[in-house]
Amino acid sequence: MKIAIVTGASSGMGREFVVQADQRYNLDEIWVIARREDRLLALQDEVTAKIVPIPLDLTLLESIDTLSKKLSEEKPDVKLLVNASGFGKMAKFTESDLNSNAGMCDLNLRALILITQTVLPYINEGGKIIQVGSMSSFEPVPHLSVYAATKAGVLSFSRALAHELKKSKIKVLCVCPYWVKTEFFGRAGEKEKLQKFDILYESNFVVKVAYKTIDKTNKNYVVPGKYAKLLRVMAKFLSHDFMMNVMDKMFKYEKTN
């Protein structure tokens, strides 16, 4: 049985990864993981492969055990793993919430690593792993310090894993988008919202670039979009202090009730 596994599948890029995987690959089933089961079930109306909803909170270690048991019982051939779960909180670190910071570390990085380790024994030669990083994977970001730190970890882990799996002919790609139109902003802002976003990319564009890159190249990371690529070049050649000053000016908050 050929399957794909997608985390964070209930919305945003995760949902788009499911839809485009169905269009690109010959899959018997797509296992979709997120907390909201109703949204996972609704995906069946958008794809031809069988949707297998697995409602889990990936910040909980017992959720990893649940997935591990299901894999052990069914022993599928996992052709594709996409780790798209994650969230961010925009705030100065001194004003940030302890539970939110713990949740970001647990979901954005720990869960991604543990899901990858749990699923990897079921991925054979020719299989693909896509990890969702961020432009913030490349540089520290004031007001998103914890989120950026987790995404830096995602990029580092993904590139190292890609190197380790070369001989197994399993590809690993970290997709590092700039701002994307998703539910991220509703969750990130809460009582505050950004007054200005200079560029917002569409989820379908980012996902299309990710699939095209992993299908046709051996790259271990990709930055979708010309503007995002320009920022990546700037991050390479300009100091982090300079880039942090640029980012700091972007975060102008408007208080809301």
PyMOL commands that set and color helices and strands:
alter all, ss='L'
color gray80, all
select helices_A, chain A and resi 12-24+37-46+61-74+93-95+98-122+135-138+145-164+166-168+184-189+203-216+226-237+240-250
alter helices_A, ss='H'
color red, helices_A
select strands_A, chain A and resi 2-7+29-34+50-55+77-83+128-132+171-175+192-194+221-222+253-255
alter strands_A, ss='S'
color yellow, strands_A
deselect
rebuild
show_as cartoon
